[in-house]
Amino acid sequence: MPGQFEGILDKLQTKLGKQTIKRASTINRPRPKREVQQIQIFNEFNRRNPKADGGSADDYEPSAFSKKVNELMDDGYDFGEAVREAIRQGYKKGGKVRGCGMAKRGKGRAYGKNS
């Protein structure tokens, strides 16, 4: 079969002119559309980072901050008030905030000089 194809291709090219008919293997592939490129990027990222799409809700352990906000909401605070109150009480980044001692030594505020 491959020999037949070569013969037919040669006959057609002599009739129509050289380089009129090209093989698919000699043609450059067109650049993929933007949408296709984005899909490929997302798929590659998901292959490299299998847990990036989220995890099981069973593995979720609420932080101390989250627990405090929920506790305050149970006491009647709305969400925004509960967050502000938890921060005021010292809960940040998942737990109680400990001062660095800078304010005690008179070196400005514990969280920054100009804040």
N, C-alpha and C positions, 0 to 999 in steps of 0.2 A: 504494500500500500504506500509506504513512504516513497518508493521509487516512482510510482505513478504520479504522485503529487508533484515531485520535482520536474517530471516531464511536462505535465500540464502547465506548471508555473513558467517553465522556460518557453513553451509555445506562446503563452499569453503575453509574456514580456517581449518576445520578438515581434508580435503583432502590434501591441499597444505602445511599446517603447520601454526602455529600461527604467527602473525605479517607479513604474506606474503602479505596480502591485508590490506591496511590502508584506513581509511576515510580521506577525504580532510580536515576535521576539526581538525585532529590530526597531520597533517603535518605542519612543520614550513614554513612560506612563504619565498621564496628566496629574497635576498637583491636586490632592483631595480638597473638596469643598471645606469651608470653615466649620460647618456643622460636624462633618465627619472628623476633622482634626480635634474638635472639642470632645467628641465622644471618645476618641482614642486616648486623649489626655486623661479624661476621667477614669476610663477603664484601666489604664496603666497605673494611675495613682491608687485605685482600689486594689489592684493586684499587689502593689508594694506595701500598702497599708490596710490589711484586712480588717482591722478593728476601727477604721476611720468612719465607717458607716453607722457607728453606734454599737452599743453592746446590749447585753441582756438586761432587762429591767430588774431581774432577780439579783444582780450583782450590785445594785445601787445601795450605797450606805450614805444617808444624809449627814451633812457636816453639822458641827455644833451650831454654826450660824443658822443653818436651815432649820434645825430643830427649835432654836430659840424663836425664829420668825414664826414658825407654825404654832408654837406655844402662845406667843403674843396674839396671834390671830384667833386662837381658841378663846383667849381672854377678852375678845371684842375689838381689837385693833383691826383696821383695814390693812391691806398689804403694804402700802407705802409707809404708813405710820409704824407698822411692825418692823419694817426694815430699818427705818430711822432710829427707832427705840433700841433695836438690837445693836446697832452701830454705836449709839450713845452709851450703851452698857458695856461696850468694849469688845463685842463680837465682830471680828472681821476675818476674812480669808479662812473661814471654817472653824475658828475657835476664838478663845479669849485673847485679846491683844495685850501683850506685855510691853511696857514702856522700855526704852533703851537706856533710861537714866540720864539722858542729856538734859532734860528740863530740870531735873533735881539739882544738877550741878550749875545751873544758870547759863547754859550754852544754847539757849533758844528752845524752841518747841521740840518735842520728841520726834515729830514727823517732818520736820523741815524748817529751815531758817525763815524763809519768806512766805510760808503758807498761812 
